Amino acid sequence: MTRTAHPTDPAIDEAAAPVAAYSARALVRAVRWRTGLSQGAFARAFHIDHDLIVALEHGEARPDAALTAYLRVIDHAPEVVREALERSGL
């Protein structure tokens, strides 16, 4: 069964099963909020394009599977992600 997009929130993940559907807008906002960072600081800290963060939070874009996974890792262990980015020279 495919979930159709909610007319007021184009960020609904249409590929997810109905019980696993989530709002990409809510995911990005929640992860960023839990880090305590502004959009710009979050984008810089985790090397995500600032314009993409803005578009995601406004529901104008949806994250692909890789970005969704990355956001979940950031949410789970933000300091580990920062350390890994520093080690890699980013």
N, C-alpha and C positions, 0 to 999 in steps of 0.2 A: 504494500500500500504506500503510495507516495503522498507526502504532505504538501499541500499547496501553500504558497506564500501568503501570509497575512497581509491584507491590503495596507495596513498602516505601518508595518514593519518589514521592509524588504530584506531584512537581514536574517529571516528565518531560514534555517538549513533545510532545504527541500529534500536532500538526499538521505537524511537521517530517518530512522524509524520513528513513528509518532511518539513513542515513549522516550526516545533519546534526542528528539529535536530540541534545539536550543536557539536562543537569540544570540547571534554573533555580536551584536551591539552590546548586549548585557555581559557577555563573556569578556570582551575587551575592556569595558568600563570597570568590571569587578576586579579583574587582574591588576589593572593599572591602579585602581583605588587602593587595593591591598598593599601595593608597593609604596604608596604614599607619594608618588611622583606625578608631576604635571605631564601633559601629553608630550611636550618637547623633551623633558628630562627622561621620560620612559623610552621614547624613541631613540635618544642618544645612548642611554644605558644598555639597551638590548639590541641596538643596531637594526631598528625597524624604521622604515621611511615615515617621517612625521606626517606627511600628507595622507599616507595609508592609515595611520592611527586615527586621524581626524575623520576620514571617510568611513572607517569601520564604526567609530563611535556615533556617527550621524546616521548609520544605517544605509550609507550610499555604496558600500562595498561589503563583500563577504570574504572571510579568510579561507584560503585553501586548506587542505588537510594538514600540510606541513606547518603552516602558521598556527593553526588551531592546536596542534601538538606542542609547538614551541610555546605558545601562550600557557598551556596547561603545565608545562615544565617550569616556566617562570613562576607561575602561581604556586607551585609545589615547593620550589627551591630557588628563589631569586638570587641568593648569594652564590649558590653553586654555579648558576648560569653566568653571573658577572665574573666569577673567578675563571671559569672556562674561557670566556671571551678575552680576559686579560692575558691568560696564558698563551692564547693563540695570537696575541699581538693586535687584537682588534680594539 
